[in-house]
Amino acid sequence: MMGQTAETLVRAPVSTGNIRTMDLRDLITPEGIIPALKVRTKKQALQELADKAASLTGVNPRQIFESLLQRERLGSTGVGRGIAIPHGKISEIKQIFTLFARLEEKVDFESMDGEPVDLIFLLLAPESAGADHLKALARISRLLRDSAAIEKLRGSKDRAALYSVLTEPLASHAA
């Protein structure tokens, strides 16, 4: 993190100034939520997410898509339980960028558990993000290990409701 502050690495300042307390509010905006994405395949899902990310970041959609495909060739980012976290590093991205999509229909994502995916977090990071990319992945993973949060995400149909679930403090997901 040499010479970089939390403010330069995430979408918004971390309230404590400590990146370890990264909150999803620091990673996603309401505009970064797709409440009902209509796709039939993993490749189509990645393309649609790349297009949406490009519209919000100004980065070429093909570059984003290629970065995601390159990562998928290493192994599926379908982590199980109907969840995928495709991610990549893009030199033109200046801060960590996240999208969330709830799919209308589950798609095969070649997940570890063989289950089709209906919840996708897309994470893009600057080439220089280093450990902060991993911290963002870890924060997303913590939320997605919470069965109650997953159930709420699957049951929420609009952007505002999804954003509310995504940005609840972790402790309240357990309640």
Buried (B, 14 or more C-beta within 10 A) or exposed (E): EEEBEBEBBBBBEBEEEEBEEBBBBBBBBEEBBBBEBEBEEBBEBBBBBBEBBBEEBEBEBEBBBBBBBEBBEEEBBBBBBBBBBBBBBBEEBEBBBBBBBBBEEEBBBBBEEEBBBBBBBBBBBBEBBBEBBEBBBEBBEBBBEBEEBBEBBEEBEEBEBBBEBBBBEEEEBEE
